[in-house]
Amino acid sequence: MSDMGRQSLGDKAGAALKPDSQKSYLEQGTDMLKGKADSAASTAQPESQKSFGQQIGDAVSGNQNQNSGSMMDKAKDALGINNNQATR
């Protein structure tokens, strides 16, 4: 379950596991917008008010806004399927 205004862990995983090369432009744009909105919500919500699941999700997805890259991005880089390398 996700916190109010946040993307669920299942949605994040689904978007991350499908390579960008297999997504339509609409899917890529939607994923980008959802990611930006989720990142903004993560920043606005204090850690003390996040559910345990959302804290874990933020750690895995890199929504801690420290520009360190997420574990998911690092895994995609290792597999050679991360097409968002220019944004880092």
N, C-alpha and C positions, 0 to 999 in steps of 0.2 A: 504494500500500500504506500502511496506517496503522500507527502504533505500537501496541503492546499496550495494550488498554483504551481505545483512541481510536476515534472514528467515522472511517470512510474519507471521503476527499474526495468520492467519488461519492455517498455517502449524504448528506453535507452539501449538496451541490449539488442533489440531487434534492429534498430537503426544502425548500430555499430557493427553488427555481424555481417551485414550485406555490403559488399564492396561498392563504392561509389560508381565504378564502371558498369555495374548492373542496375543502377537506379536511373529513373527518368529525371529530367531536369526539375520537374515538379517535386519528386521525392527528395532530391538533393536540397532544393530550396526550402521545402517544408522542414526537413531535418535541421537545416541551418537555423531557421527561425525559431523552432522549438528549442534548440540547444541554447541560443542566445537568451531566450525568455527564461529558460530554466536556470541558466547561469546568473541572470539578473536577480531572479527570485532567491537563488542560493546566497547571493551576496547580501540581499536585503534581510534575510531571515537569520537571526542570531543562532549560533550553534546550540545554545541552551534550549531553544524552542524546536529544534529538529528532532524528528523521530530517529531511533537508532538505525533503522533501515535507510533513511535518507542520509544520515551521516556516512554510512558505509558507501552508499551510492555516490555521494559527492567525492569521497576519497578515490573510488575506482574511476569515476568519469572525469576527474580533474576539476570539478566545480569548486575548488577551494580558491580559485582566482589568484594563484601564485605563479602563473606562467611557467609551471614546471612540466606541463604535459601530463595527460592522464595515463594510467596503466593501460587503458584500452588503446590509446593512440600508440603507445610504445609497442604493444603486441601487434597492432596493425602494421607499424613500421617494420617490425621484424619479419612479418609475413609478406611484406611488399605490397599491401593492399591499401595503404593510407594515401589518399589523393589530396589531403588537406595540408600538405607539408609547407606550402607557401604561407599559411596563416600563422605559423609559429615563429 
